[in-house]
Amino acid sequence: ELTAFVTSESHELRKLRNALTGIEWHVDHVVPLKGKQVCGLHIWSNLAVIPKQLNLQKGNNLAFHD
């Protein structure tokens, strides 16, 4: 139940941020569901609302790399 609630709230927050900032946001799995070295879970504590550009840079990796 908590995961369903947080997922729904995350998508609402994404829509709000899109409207307020004029940039696109994504709901991201912090630990990728199908990463090369790790696999995360679709649970409330593995979700974050981040800018689309950062999410696309991150891809299926756990951390950002410069």
PDBQT receptor file of N, H, CA, C and O in Angstrom, charges set to zero:
ATOM      1  N   GLU A   1       0.809  -1.194   0.000  1.00  0.00    +0.000 N 
ATOM      2  CA  GLU A   1       0.000   0.000   0.000  1.00  0.00    +0.000 C 
ATOM      3  C   GLU A   1       0.852   1.257   0.000  1.00  0.00    +0.000 C 
ATOM      4  O   GLU A   1       0.519   2.220  -0.690  1.00  0.00    +0.000 OA
ATOM      5  N   LEU A   2       1.941   1.271   0.755  1.00  0.00    +0.000 N 
ATOM      6  H   LEU A   2       2.211   0.489   1.315  1.00  0.00    +0.000 HD
ATOM      7  CA  LEU A   2       2.805   2.448   0.809  1.00  0.00    +0.000 C 
ATOM      8  C   LEU A   2       3.471   2.692  -0.539  1.00  0.00    +0.000 C 
ATOM      9  O   LEU A   2       3.576   3.835  -0.984  1.00  0.00    +0.000 OA
ATOM     10  N   THR A   3       3.918   1.630  -1.184  1.00  0.00    +0.000 N 
ATOM     11  H   THR A   3       3.833   0.702  -0.822  1.00  0.00    +0.000 HD
ATOM     12  CA  THR A   3       4.550   1.790  -2.497  1.00  0.00    +0.000 C 
ATOM     13  C   THR A   3       3.570   2.371  -3.508  1.00  0.00    +0.000 C 
ATOM     14  O   THR A   3       3.943   3.246  -4.290  1.00  0.00    +0.000 OA
ATOM     15  N   ALA A   4       2.342   1.908  -3.508  1.00  0.00    +0.000 N 
ATOM     16  H   ALA A   4       2.039   1.197  -2.872  1.00  0.00    +0.000 HD
ATOM     17  CA  ALA A   4       1.328   2.434  -4.433  1.00  0.00    +0.000 C 
ATOM     18  C   ALA A   4       1.083   3.917  -4.153  1.00  0.00    +0.000 C 
ATOM     19  O   ALA A   4       0.965   4.711  -5.086  1.00  0.00    +0.000 OA
ATOM     20  N   PHE A   5       1.007   4.290  -2.883  1.00  0.00    +0.000 N 
ATOM     21  H   PHE A   5       1.103   3.645  -2.125  1.00  0.00    +0.000 HD
ATOM     22  CA  PHE A   5       0.784   5.684  -2.511  1.00  0.00    +0.000 C 
ATOM     23  C   PHE A   5       1.952   6.565  -2.947  1.00  0.00    +0.000 C 
ATOM     24  O   PHE A   5       1.739   7.613  -3.558  1.00  0.00    +0.000 OA
ATOM     25  N   VAL A   6       3.184   6.151  -2.640  1.00  0.00    +0.000 N 
ATOM     26  H   VAL A   6       3.357   5.300  -2.144  1.00  0.00    +0.000 HD
ATOM     27  CA  VAL A   6       4.365   6.950  -2.973  1.00  0.00    +0.000 C 
ATOM     28  C   VAL A   6       4.536   7.035  -4.490  1.00  0.00    +0.000 C 
ATOM     29  O   VAL A   6       4.935   8.081  -5.003  1.00  0.00    +0.000 OA
ATOM     30  N   THR A   7       4.245   5.967  -5.203  1.00  0.00    +0.000 N 
ATOM     31  H   THR A   7       3.921   5.118  -4.786  1.00  0.00    +0.000 HD
ATOM     32  CA  THR A   7       4.317   5.992  -6.665  1.00  0.00    +0.000 C 
ATOM     33  C   THR A   7       3.344   7.021  -7.221  1.00  0.00    +0.000 C 
ATOM     34  O   THR A   7       3.712   7.828  -8.075  1.00  0.00    +0.000 OA
ATOM     35  N   SER A   8       2.120   6.997  -6.746  1.00  0.00    +0.000 N 
ATOM     36  H   SER A   8       1.821   6.341  -6.052  1.00  0.00    +0.000 HD
ATOM     37  CA  SER A   8       1.110   7.949  -7.194  1.00  0.00    +0.000 C 
ATOM     38  C   SER A   8       1.520   9.378  -6.861  1.00  0.00    +0.000 C 
ATOM     39  O   SER A   8       1.414  10.261  -7.712  1.00  0.00    +0.000 OA
ATOM     40  N   GLU A   9       1.980   9.615  -5.654  1.00  0.00    +0.000 N 
ATOM     41  H   GLU A   9       2.067   8.897  -4.963  1.00  0.00    +0.000 HD
ATOM     42  CA  GLU A   9       2.414  10.950  -5.234  1.00  0.00    +0.000 C 
ATOM     43  C   GLU A   9       3.624  11.415  -6.046  1.00  0.00    +0.000 C 
ATOM     44  O   GLU A   9       3.725  12.596  -6.380  1.00  0.00    +0.000 OA
ATOM     45  N   SER A  10       4.536  10.507  -6.363  1.00  0.00    +0.000 N 
ATOM     46  H   SER A  10       4.453   9.548  -6.091  1.00  0.00    +0.000 HD
ATOM     47  CA  SER A  10       5.715  10.852  -7.151  1.00  0.00    +0.000 C 
ATOM     48  C   SER A  10       5.318  11.326  -8.545  1.00  0.00    +0.000 C 
ATOM     49  O   SER A  10       5.890  12.283  -9.067  1.00  0.00    +0.000 OA
ATOM     50  N   HIS A  11       4.347  10.661  -9.141  1.00  0.00    +0.000 N 
ATOM     51  H   HIS A  11       3.882   9.884  -8.717  1.00  0.00    +0.000 HD
ATOM     52  CA  HIS A  11       3.886  11.059 -10.471  1.00  0.00    +0.000 C 
ATOM     53  C   HIS A  11       3.147  12.402 -10.420  1.00  0.00    +0.000 C 
ATOM     54  O   HIS A  11       3.249  13.199 -11.352  1.00  0.00    +0.000 OA
ATOM     55  N   GLU A  12       2.422  12.648  -9.362  1.00  0.00    +0.000 N 
ATOM     56  H   GLU A  12       2.339  12.000  -8.605  1.00  0.00    +0.000 HD
ATOM     57  CA  GLU A  12       1.770  13.948  -9.200  1.00  0.00    +0.000 C 
ATOM     58  C   GLU A  12       2.813  15.051  -9.013  1.00  0.00    +0.000 C 
ATOM     59  O   GLU A  12       2.679  16.134  -9.583  1.00  0.00    +0.000 OA
ATOM     60  N   LEU A  13       3.847  14.781  -8.218  1.00  0.00    +0.000 N 
ATOM     61  H   LEU A  13       3.955  13.901  -7.755  1.00  0.00    +0.000 HD
ATOM     62  CA  LEU A  13       4.923  15.743  -8.007  1.00  0.00    +0.000 C 
ATOM     63  C   LEU A  13       5.644  16.017  -9.320  1.00  0.00    +0.000 C 
ATOM     64  O   LEU A  13       5.995  17.163  -9.601  1.00  0.00    +0.000 OA
ATOM     65  N   ARG A  14       5.869  14.980 -10.130  1.00  0.00    +0.000 N 
ATOM     66  H   ARG A  14       5.584  14.050  -9.902  1.00  0.00    +0.000 HD
ATOM     67  CA  ARG A  14       6.511  15.146 -11.433  1.00  0.00    +0.000 C 
ATOM     68  C   ARG A  14       5.697  16.102 -12.303  1.00  0.00    +0.000 C 
ATOM     69  O   ARG A  14       6.254  17.011 -12.919  1.00  0.00    +0.000 OA
ATOM     70  N   LYS A  15       4.395  15.900 -12.351  1.00  0.00    +0.000 N 
ATOM     71  H   LYS A  15       3.943  15.162 -11.851  1.00  0.00    +0.000 HD
ATOM     72  CA  LYS A  15       3.527  16.776 -13.153  1.00  0.00    +0.000 C 
ATOM     73  C   LYS A  15       3.583  18.214 -12.651  1.00  0.00    +0.000 C 
ATOM     74  O   LYS A  15       3.650  19.147 -13.452  1.00  0.00    +0.000 OA
ATOM     75  N   LEU A  16       3.557  18.400 -11.343  1.00  0.00    +0.000 N 
ATOM     76  H   LEU A  16       3.503  17.642 -10.693  1.00  0.00    +0.000 HD
ATOM     77  CA  LEU A  16       3.607  19.732 -10.750  1.00  0.00    +0.000 C 
ATOM     78  C   LEU A  16       4.933  20.426 -11.069  1.00  0.00    +0.000 C 
ATOM     79  O   LEU A  16       4.953  21.596 -11.451  1.00  0.00    +0.000 OA
ATOM     80  N   ARG A  17       6.034  19.697 -10.911  1.00  0.00    +0.000 N 
ATOM     81  H   ARG A  17       6.017  18.746 -10.601  1.00  0.00    +0.000 HD
ATOM     82  CA  ARG A  17       7.343  20.273 -11.221  1.00  0.00    +0.000 C 
ATOM     83  C   ARG A  17       7.459  20.614 -12.701  1.00  0.00    +0.000 C 
ATOM     84  O   ARG A  17       8.029  21.646 -13.053  1.00  0.00    +0.000 OA
ATOM     85  N   ASN A  18       6.928  19.762 -13.571  1.00  0.00    +0.000 N 
ATOM     86  H   ASN A  18       6.465  18.923 -13.285  1.00  0.00    +0.000 HD
ATOM     87  CA  ASN A  18       6.925  20.064 -15.006  1.00  0.00    +0.000 C 
ATOM     88  C   ASN A  18       6.246  21.406 -15.249  1.00  0.00    +0.000 C 
ATOM     89  O   ASN A  18       6.771  22.254 -15.970  1.00  0.00    +0.000 OA
ATOM     90  N   ALA A  19       5.081  21.592 -14.645  1.00  0.00    +0.000 N 
ATOM     91  H   ALA A  19       4.655  20.903 -14.059  1.00  0.00    +0.000 HD
ATOM     92  CA  ALA A  19       4.300  22.816 -14.854  1.00  0.00    +0.000 C 
ATOM     93  C   ALA A  19       4.977  24.040 -14.248  1.00  0.00    +0.000 C 
ATOM     94  O   ALA A  19       4.974  25.110 -14.858  1.00  0.00    +0.000 OA
ATOM     95  N   LEU A  20       5.550  23.902 -13.073  1.00  0.00    +0.000 N 
ATOM     96  H   LEU A  20       5.552  23.033 -12.578  1.00  0.00    +0.000 HD
ATOM     97  CA  LEU A  20       6.127  25.050 -12.374  1.00  0.00    +0.000 C 
ATOM     98  C   LEU A  20       7.496  25.471 -12.892  1.00  0.00    +0.000 C 
ATOM     99  O   LEU A  20       7.835  26.654 -12.867  1.00  0.00    +0.000 OA
ATOM    100  N   THR A  21       8.278  24.514 -13.358  1.00  0.00    +0.000 N 
ATOM    101  H   THR A  21       8.003  23.553 -13.379  1.00  0.00    +0.000 HD
ATOM    102  CA  THR A  21       9.652  24.840 -13.750  1.00  0.00    +0.000 C 
ATOM    103  C   THR A  21       9.846  24.967 -15.251  1.00  0.00    +0.000 C 
ATOM    104  O   THR A  21      10.809  25.589 -15.699  1.00  0.00    +0.000 OA
ATOM    105  N   GLY A  22       8.943  24.385 -16.035  1.00  0.00    +0.000 N 
ATOM    106  H   GLY A  22       8.161  23.879 -15.671  1.00  0.00    +0.000 HD
ATOM    107  CA  GLY A  22       9.104  24.417 -17.483  1.00  0.00    +0.000 C 
ATOM    108  C   GLY A  22      10.124  23.428 -18.006  1.00  0.00    +0.000 C 
ATOM    109  O   GLY A  22      10.429  23.424 -19.199  1.00  0.00    +0.000 OA
ATOM    110  N   ILE A  23      10.662  22.582 -17.121  1.00  0.00    +0.000 N 
ATOM    111  H   ILE A  23      10.415  22.586 -16.153  1.00  0.00    +0.000 HD
ATOM    112  CA  ILE A  23      11.548  21.506 -17.572  1.00  0.00    +0.000 C 
ATOM    113  C   ILE A  23      10.867  20.184 -17.252  1.00  0.00    +0.000 C 
ATOM    114  O   ILE A  23       9.979  20.113 -16.402  1.00  0.00    +0.000 OA
ATOM    115  N   GLU A  24      11.300  19.138 -17.950  1.00  0.00    +0.000 N 
ATOM    116  H   GLU A  24      12.021  19.196 -18.641  1.00  0.00    +0.000 HD
ATOM    117  CA  GLU A  24      10.684  17.830 -17.723  1.00  0.00    +0.000 C 
ATOM    118  C   GLU A  24      11.371  17.097 -16.574  1.00  0.00    +0.000 C 
ATOM    119  O   GLU A  24      12.591  17.136 -16.416  1.00  0.00    +0.000 OA
ATOM    120  N   TRP A  25      10.540  16.430 -15.783  1.00  0.00    +0.000 N 
ATOM    121  H   TRP A  25       9.549  16.398 -15.911  1.00  0.00    +0.000 HD
ATOM    122  CA  TRP A  25      11.008  15.631 -14.649  1.00  0.00    +0.000 C 
ATOM    123  C   TRP A  25      10.579  14.193 -14.865  1.00  0.00    +0.000 C 
ATOM    124  O   TRP A  25       9.586  13.933 -15.545  1.00  0.00    +0.000 OA
ATOM    125  N   HIS A  26      11.322  13.255 -14.288  1.00  0.00    +0.000 N 
ATOM    126  H   HIS A  26      12.128  13.466 -13.736  1.00  0.00    +0.000 HD
ATOM    127  CA  HIS A  26      11.005  11.825 -14.347  1.00  0.00    +0.000 C 
ATOM    128  C   HIS A  26      10.902  11.253 -12.939  1.00  0.00    +0.000 C 
ATOM    129  O   HIS A  26      11.530  11.749 -12.003  1.00  0.00    +0.000 OA
ATOM    130  N   VAL A  27      10.106  10.210 -12.809  1.00  0.00    +0.000 N 
ATOM    131  H   VAL A  27       9.596   9.807 -13.570  1.00  0.00    +0.000 HD
ATOM    132  CA  VAL A  27      10.125   9.391 -11.597  1.00  0.00    +0.000 C 
ATOM    133  C   VAL A  27      11.180   8.321 -11.848  1.00  0.00    +0.000 C 
ATOM    134  O   VAL A  27      11.046   7.507 -12.761  1.00  0.00    +0.000 OA
ATOM    135  N   ASP A  28      12.215   8.328 -11.040  1.00  0.00    +0.000 N 
ATOM    136  H   ASP A  28      12.323   8.989 -10.298  1.00  0.00    +0.000 HD
ATOM    137  CA  ASP A  28      13.392   7.483 -11.237  1.00  0.00    +0.000 C 
ATOM    138  C   ASP A  28      13.476   6.404 -10.169  1.00  0.00    +0.000 C 
ATOM    139  O   ASP A  28      13.099   6.616  -9.017  1.00  0.00    +0.000 OA
ATOM    140  N   HIS A  29      13.981   5.239 -10.576  1.00  0.00    +0.000 N 
ATOM    141  H   HIS A  29      14.287   5.067 -11.512  1.00  0.00    +0.000 HD
ATOM    142  CA  HIS A  29      14.366   4.214  -9.606  1.00  0.00    +0.000 C 
ATOM    143  C   HIS A  29      15.824   4.487  -9.248  1.00  0.00    +0.000 C 
ATOM    144  O   HIS A  29      16.700   4.386 -10.107  1.00  0.00    +0.000 OA
ATOM    145  N   VAL A  30      16.088   4.827  -8.011  1.00  0.00    +0.000 N 
ATOM    146  H   VAL A  30      15.376   4.909  -7.314  1.00  0.00    +0.000 HD
ATOM    147  CA  VAL A  30      17.437   5.171  -7.565  1.00  0.00    +0.000 C 
ATOM    148  C   VAL A  30      18.389   4.017  -7.869  1.00  0.00    +0.000 C 
ATOM    149  O   VAL A  30      19.439   4.222  -8.477  1.00  0.00    +0.000 OA
ATOM    150  N   VAL A  31      18.031   2.823  -7.454  1.00  0.00    +0.000 N 
ATOM    151  H   VAL A  31      17.178   2.657  -6.960  1.00  0.00    +0.000 HD
ATOM    152  CA  VAL A  31      18.764   1.611  -7.835  1.00  0.00    +0.000 C 
ATOM    153  C   VAL A  31      17.994   1.026  -9.014  1.00  0.00    +0.000 C 
ATOM    154  O   VAL A  31      16.845   0.616  -8.850  1.00  0.00    +0.000 OA
ATOM    155  N   PRO A  32      18.602   0.979 -10.200  1.00  0.00    +0.000 N 
ATOM    156  CA  PRO A  32      17.885   0.546 -11.397  1.00  0.00    +0.000 C 
ATOM    157  C   PRO A  32      17.244  -0.829 -11.236  1.00  0.00    +0.000 C 
ATOM    158  O   PRO A  32      17.774  -1.709 -10.558  1.00  0.00    +0.000 OA
ATOM    159  N   LEU A  33      16.082  -0.987 -11.883  1.00  0.00    +0.000 N 
ATOM    160  H   LEU A  33      15.652  -0.272 -12.434  1.00  0.00    +0.000 HD
ATOM    161  CA  LEU A  33      15.396  -2.281 -11.833  1.00  0.00    +0.000 C 
ATOM    162  C   LEU A  33      16.171  -3.353 -12.589  1.00  0.00    +0.000 C 
ATOM    163  O   LEU A  33      16.160  -4.522 -12.204  1.00  0.00    +0.000 OA
ATOM    164  N   LYS A  34      16.836  -2.954 -13.655  1.00  0.00    +0.000 N 
ATOM    165  H   LYS A  34      16.844  -2.004 -13.968  1.00  0.00    +0.000 HD
ATOM    166  CA  LYS A  34      17.608  -3.904 -14.462  1.00  0.00    +0.000 C 
ATOM    167  C   LYS A  34      18.976  -3.319 -14.777  1.00  0.00    +0.000 C 
ATOM    168  O   LYS A  34      19.317  -3.110 -15.942  1.00  0.00    +0.000 OA
ATOM    169  N   GLY A  35      19.750  -3.060 -13.749  1.00  0.00    +0.000 N 
ATOM    170  H   GLY A  35      19.473  -3.231 -12.803  1.00  0.00    +0.000 HD
ATOM    171  CA  GLY A  35      21.081  -2.511 -13.938  1.00  0.00    +0.000 C 
ATOM    172  C   GLY A  35      22.077  -3.584 -14.331  1.00  0.00    +0.000 C 
ATOM    173  O   GLY A  35      21.798  -4.779 -14.225  1.00  0.00    +0.000 OA
ATOM    174  N   LYS A  36      23.246  -3.143 -14.786  1.00  0.00    +0.000 N 
ATOM    175  H   LYS A  36      23.473  -2.172 -14.872  1.00  0.00    +0.000 HD
ATOM    176  CA  LYS A  36      24.293  -4.089 -15.195  1.00  0.00    +0.000 C 
ATOM    177  C   LYS A  36      24.913  -4.786 -13.993  1.00  0.00    +0.000 C 
ATOM    178  O   LYS A  36      25.250  -5.968 -14.063  1.00  0.00    +0.000 OA
ATOM    179  N   GLN A  37      25.066  -4.051 -12.881  1.00  0.00    +0.000 N 
ATOM    180  H   GLN A  37      24.792  -3.091 -12.824  1.00  0.00    +0.000 HD
ATOM    181  CA  GLN A  37      25.726  -4.613 -11.706  1.00  0.00    +0.000 C 
ATOM    182  C   GLN A  37      24.794  -4.791 -10.519  1.00  0.00    +0.000 C 
ATOM    183  O   GLN A  37      25.100  -5.555  -9.604  1.00  0.00    +0.000 OA
ATOM    184  N   VAL A  38      23.671  -4.105 -10.519  1.00  0.00    +0.000 N 
ATOM    185  H   VAL A  38      23.422  -3.484 -11.262  1.00  0.00    +0.000 HD
ATOM    186  CA  VAL A  38      22.712  -4.197  -9.421  1.00  0.00    +0.000 C 
ATOM    187  C   VAL A  38      21.298  -4.211  -9.974  1.00  0.00    +0.000 C 
ATOM    188  O   VAL A  38      21.048  -3.742 -11.084  1.00  0.00    +0.000 OA
ATOM    189  N   CYS A  39      20.393  -4.743  -9.202  1.00  0.00    +0.000 N 
ATOM    190  H   CYS A  39      20.596  -5.124  -8.300  1.00  0.00    +0.000 HD
ATOM    191  CA  CYS A  39      18.973  -4.715  -9.563  1.00  0.00    +0.000 C 
ATOM    192  C   CYS A  39      18.188  -4.263  -8.343  1.00  0.00    +0.000 C 
ATOM    193  O   CYS A  39      18.243  -4.886  -7.283  1.00  0.00    +0.000 OA
ATOM    194  N   GLY A  40      17.457  -3.170  -8.513  1.00  0.00    +0.000 N 
ATOM    195  H   GLY A  40      17.412  -2.664  -9.375  1.00  0.00    +0.000 HD
ATOM    196  CA  GLY A  40      16.666  -2.625  -7.421  1.00  0.00    +0.000 C 
ATOM    197  C   GLY A  40      15.249  -3.165  -7.446  1.00  0.00    +0.000 C 
ATOM    198  O   GLY A  40      14.898  -4.004  -8.275  1.00  0.00    +0.000 OA
ATOM    199  N   LEU A  41      14.462  -2.679  -6.542  1.00  0.00    +0.000 N 
ATOM    200  H   LEU A  41      14.747  -1.997  -5.869  1.00  0.00    +0.000 HD
ATOM    201  CA  LEU A  41      13.072  -3.087  -6.417  1.00  0.00    +0.000 C 
ATOM    202  C   LEU A  41      12.150  -1.916  -6.702  1.00  0.00    +0.000 C 
ATOM    203  O   LEU A  41      12.530  -0.756  -6.543  1.00  0.00    +0.000 OA
ATOM    204  N   HIS A  42      10.943  -2.230  -7.121  1.00  0.00    +0.000 N 
ATOM    205  H   HIS A  42      10.634  -3.172  -7.251  1.00  0.00    +0.000 HD
ATOM    206  CA  HIS A  42       9.928  -1.188  -7.300  1.00  0.00    +0.000 C 
ATOM    207  C   HIS A  42       9.216  -1.020  -5.957  1.00  0.00    +0.000 C 
ATOM    208  O   HIS A  42       8.101  -1.501  -5.755  1.00  0.00    +0.000 OA
ATOM    209  N   ILE A  43       9.906  -0.314  -5.038  1.00  0.00    +0.000 N 
ATOM    210  H   ILE A  43      10.812   0.077  -5.203  1.00  0.00    +0.000 HD
ATOM    211  CA  ILE A  43       9.354  -0.039  -3.714  1.00  0.00    +0.000 C 
ATOM    212  C   ILE A  43       9.483   1.461  -3.438  1.00  0.00    +0.000 C 
ATOM    213  O   ILE A  43      10.263   2.159  -4.086  1.00  0.00    +0.000 OA
ATOM    214  N   TRP A  44       8.717   1.934  -2.482  1.00  0.00    +0.000 N 
ATOM    215  H   TRP A  44       8.083   1.367  -1.956  1.00  0.00    +0.000 HD
ATOM    216  CA  TRP A  44       8.626   3.361  -2.185  1.00  0.00    +0.000 C 
ATOM    217  C   TRP A  44       9.980   4.009  -1.926  1.00  0.00    +0.000 C 
ATOM    218  O   TRP A  44      10.204   5.149  -2.333  1.00  0.00    +0.000 OA
ATOM    219  N   SER A  45      10.882   3.306  -1.260  1.00  0.00    +0.000 N 
ATOM    220  H   SER A  45      10.701   2.380  -0.929  1.00  0.00    +0.000 HD
ATOM    221  CA  SER A  45      12.165   3.901  -0.877  1.00  0.00    +0.000 C 
ATOM    222  C   SER A  45      13.176   3.943  -2.028  1.00  0.00    +0.000 C 
ATOM    223  O   SER A  45      14.278   4.466  -1.865  1.00  0.00    +0.000 OA
ATOM    224  N   ASN A  46      12.806   3.398  -3.184  1.00  0.00    +0.000 N 
ATOM    225  H   ASN A  46      11.910   2.973  -3.317  1.00  0.00    +0.000 HD
ATOM    226  CA  ASN A  46      13.703   3.382  -4.333  1.00  0.00    +0.000 C 
ATOM    227  C   ASN A  46      13.248   4.372  -5.415  1.00  0.00    +0.000 C 
ATOM    228  O   ASN A  46      13.710   4.297  -6.554  1.00  0.00    +0.000 OA
ATOM    229  N   LEU A  47      12.356   5.285  -5.070  1.00  0.00    +0.000 N 
ATOM    230  H   LEU A  47      11.980   5.346  -4.145  1.00  0.00    +0.000 HD
ATOM    231  CA  LEU A  47      11.835   6.245  -6.038  1.00  0.00    +0.000 C 
ATOM    232  C   LEU A  47      12.321   7.654  -5.734  1.00  0.00    +0.000 C 
ATOM    233  O   LEU A  47      12.447   8.048  -4.575  1.00  0.00    +0.000 OA
ATOM    234  N   ALA A  48      12.592   8.405  -6.800  1.00  0.00    +0.000 N 
ATOM    235  H   ALA A  48      12.490   8.085  -7.741  1.00  0.00    +0.000 HD
ATOM    236  CA  ALA A  48      12.977   9.811  -6.671  1.00  0.00    +0.000 C 
ATOM    237  C   ALA A  48      12.454  10.559  -7.884  1.00  0.00    +0.000 C 
ATOM    238  O   ALA A  48      12.362   9.993  -8.973  1.00  0.00    +0.000 OA
ATOM    239  N   VAL A  49      12.112  11.825  -7.703  1.00  0.00    +0.000 N 
ATOM    240  H   VAL A  49      12.187  12.285  -6.818  1.00  0.00    +0.000 HD
ATOM    241  CA  VAL A  49      11.683  12.675  -8.808  1.00  0.00    +0.000 C 
ATOM    242  C   VAL A  49      12.878  13.556  -9.156  1.00  0.00    +0.000 C 
ATOM    243  O   VAL A  49      13.282  14.423  -8.380  1.00  0.00    +0.000 OA
ATOM    244  N   ILE A  50      13.437  13.309 -10.354  1.00  0.00    +0.000 N 
ATOM    245  H   ILE A  50      13.108  12.606 -10.984  1.00  0.00    +0.000 HD
ATOM    246  CA  ILE A  50      14.645  14.027 -10.768  1.00  0.00    +0.000 C 
ATOM    247  C   ILE A  50      14.440  14.603 -12.167  1.00  0.00    +0.000 C 
ATOM    248  O   ILE A  50      13.559  14.149 -12.898  1.00  0.00    +0.000 OA
ATOM    249  N   PRO A  51      15.242  15.597 -12.548  1.00  0.00    +0.000 N 
ATOM    250  CA  PRO A  51      15.110  16.150 -13.897  1.00  0.00    +0.000 C 
ATOM    251  C   PRO A  51      15.342  15.074 -14.959  1.00  0.00    +0.000 C 
ATOM    252  O   PRO A  51      16.183  14.189 -14.795  1.00  0.00    +0.000 OA
ATOM    253  N   LYS A  52      14.587  15.169 -16.038  1.00  0.00    +0.000 N 
ATOM    254  H   LYS A  52      13.904  15.888 -16.170  1.00  0.00    +0.000 HD
ATOM    255  CA  LYS A  52      14.681  14.203 -17.138  1.00  0.00    +0.000 C 
ATOM    256  C   LYS A  52      16.123  14.067 -17.632  1.00  0.00    +0.000 C 
ATOM    257  O   LYS A  52      16.605  12.957 -17.855  1.00  0.00    +0.000 OA
ATOM    258  N   GLN A  53      16.807  15.201 -17.800  1.00  0.00    +0.000 N 
ATOM    259  H   GLN A  53      16.416  16.103 -17.619  1.00  0.00    +0.000 HD
ATOM    260  CA  GLN A  53      18.174  15.173 -18.322  1.00  0.00    +0.000 C 
ATOM    261  C   GLN A  53      19.099  14.337 -17.440  1.00  0.00    +0.000 C 
ATOM    262  O   GLN A  53      19.918  13.573 -17.950  1.00  0.00    +0.000 OA
ATOM    263  N   LEU A  54      18.974  14.477 -16.126  1.00  0.00    +0.000 N 
ATOM    264  H   LEU A  54      18.308  15.098 -15.712  1.00  0.00    +0.000 HD
ATOM    265  CA  LEU A  54      19.805  13.684 -15.216  1.00  0.00    +0.000 C 
ATOM    266  C   LEU A  54      19.448  12.203 -15.297  1.00  0.00    +0.000 C 
ATOM    267  O   LEU A  54      20.327  11.341 -15.248  1.00  0.00    +0.000 OA
ATOM    268  N   ASN A  55      18.160  11.914 -15.421  1.00  0.00    +0.000 N 
ATOM    269  H   ASN A  55      17.446  12.614 -15.461  1.00  0.00    +0.000 HD
ATOM    270  CA  ASN A  55      17.741  10.524 -15.509  1.00  0.00    +0.000 C 
ATOM    271  C   ASN A  55      18.270   9.876 -16.785  1.00  0.00    +0.000 C 
ATOM    272  O   ASN A  55      18.713   8.727 -16.761  1.00  0.00    +0.000 OA
ATOM    273  N   LEU A  56      18.225  10.606 -17.894  1.00  0.00    +0.000 N 
ATOM    274  H   LEU A  56      17.865  11.539 -17.913  1.00  0.00    +0.000 HD
ATOM    275  CA  LEU A  56      18.727  10.047 -19.149  1.00  0.00    +0.000 C 
ATOM    276  C   LEU A  56      20.244   9.860 -19.095  1.00  0.00    +0.000 C 
ATOM    277  O   LEU A  56      20.764   8.893 -19.654  1.00  0.00    +0.000 OA
ATOM    278  N   GLN A  57      20.956  10.764 -18.437  1.00  0.00    +0.000 N 
ATOM    279  H   GLN A  57      20.535  11.549 -17.983  1.00  0.00    +0.000 HD
ATOM    280  CA  GLN A  57      22.402  10.609 -18.269  1.00  0.00    +0.000 C 
ATOM    281  C   GLN A  57      22.726   9.405 -17.409  1.00  0.00    +0.000 C 
ATOM    282  O   GLN A  57      23.689   8.681 -17.665  1.00  0.00    +0.000 OA
ATOM    283  N   LYS A  58      21.918   9.200 -16.391  1.00  0.00    +0.000 N 
ATOM    284  H   LYS A  58      21.137   9.788 -16.183  1.00  0.00    +0.000 HD
ATOM    285  CA  LYS A  58      22.132   8.106 -15.449  1.00  0.00    +0.000 C 
ATOM    286  C   LYS A  58      21.918   6.758 -16.112  1.00  0.00    +0.000 C 
ATOM    287  O   LYS A  58      22.671   5.815 -15.867  1.00  0.00    +0.000 OA
ATOM    288  N   GLY A  59      20.884   6.661 -16.958  1.00  0.00    +0.000 N 
ATOM    289  H   GLY A  59      20.272   7.427 -17.157  1.00  0.00    +0.000 HD
ATOM    290  CA  GLY A  59      20.572   5.399 -17.597  1.00  0.00    +0.000 C 
ATOM    291  C   GLY A  59      20.290   4.316 -16.560  1.00  0.00    +0.000 C 
ATOM    292  O   GLY A  59      19.597   4.565 -15.573  1.00  0.00    +0.000 OA
ATOM    293  N   ASN A  60      20.816   3.132 -16.777  1.00  0.00    +0.000 N 
ATOM    294  H   ASN A  60      21.378   2.929 -17.579  1.00  0.00    +0.000 HD
ATOM    295  CA  ASN A  60      20.622   2.014 -15.849  1.00  0.00    +0.000 C 
ATOM    296  C   ASN A  60      21.771   1.880 -14.863  1.00  0.00    +0.000 C 
ATOM    297  O   ASN A  60      22.057   0.785 -14.380  1.00  0.00    +0.000 OA
ATOM    298  N   ASN A  61      22.432   2.998 -14.566  1.00  0.00    +0.000 N 
ATOM    299  H   ASN A  61      22.199   3.888 -14.959  1.00  0.00    +0.000 HD
ATOM    300  CA  ASN A  61      23.538   2.976 -13.613  1.00  0.00    +0.000 C 
ATOM    301  C   ASN A  61      23.056   3.434 -12.245  1.00  0.00    +0.000 C 
ATOM    302  O   ASN A  61      22.042   4.120 -12.113  1.00  0.00    +0.000 OA
ATOM    303  N   LEU A  62      23.802   3.038 -11.250  1.00  0.00    +0.000 N 
ATOM    304  H   LEU A  62      24.625   2.481 -11.357  1.00  0.00    +0.000 HD
ATOM    305  CA  LEU A  62      23.454   3.390  -9.876  1.00  0.00    +0.000 C 
ATOM    306  C   LEU A  62      23.824   4.830  -9.536  1.00  0.00    +0.000 C 
ATOM    307  O   LEU A  62      23.095   5.492  -8.797  1.00  0.00    +0.000 OA
ATOM    308  N   ALA A  63      24.930   5.320 -10.055  1.00  0.00    +0.000 N 
ATOM    309  H   ALA A  63      25.522   4.782 -10.656  1.00  0.00    +0.000 HD
ATOM    310  CA  ALA A  63      25.399   6.663  -9.708  1.00  0.00    +0.000 C 
ATOM    311  C   ALA A  63      25.730   7.435 -10.969  1.00  0.00    +0.000 C 
ATOM    312  O   ALA A  63      25.936   6.860 -12.037  1.00  0.00    +0.000 OA
ATOM    313  N   PHE A  64      25.778   8.767 -10.820  1.00  0.00    +0.000 N 
ATOM    314  H   PHE A  64      25.611   9.234  -9.952  1.00  0.00    +0.000 HD
ATOM    315  CA  PHE A  64      26.175   9.614 -11.937  1.00  0.00    +0.000 C 
ATOM    316  C   PHE A  64      27.689   9.621 -12.046  1.00  0.00    +0.000 C 
ATOM    317  O   PHE A  64      28.394   9.554 -11.038  1.00  0.00    +0.000 OA
ATOM    318  N   HIS A  65      28.182   9.702 -13.265  1.00  0.00    +0.000 N 
ATOM    319  H   HIS A  65      27.610   9.757 -14.084  1.00  0.00    +0.000 HD
ATOM    320  CA  HIS A  65      29.613   9.765 -13.507  1.00  0.00    +0.000 C 
ATOM    321  C   HIS A  65      29.903  10.988 -14.365  1.00  0.00    +0.000 C 
ATOM    322  O   HIS A  65      29.174  11.263 -15.318  1.00  0.00    +0.000 OA
ATOM    323  N   ASP A  66      30.973  11.733 -14.033  1.00  0.00    +0.000 N 
ATOM    324  H   ASP A  66      31.566  11.509 -13.259  1.00  0.00    +0.000 HD
ATOM    325  CA  ASP A  66      31.360  12.899 -14.844  1.00  0.00    +0.000 C 
ATOM    326  C   ASP A  66      32.253  12.453 -15.974  1.00  0.00    +0.000 C 
ATOM    327  O   ASP A  66      32.692  13.276 -16.777  1.00  0.00    +0.000 OA
TER     328      ASP A  66
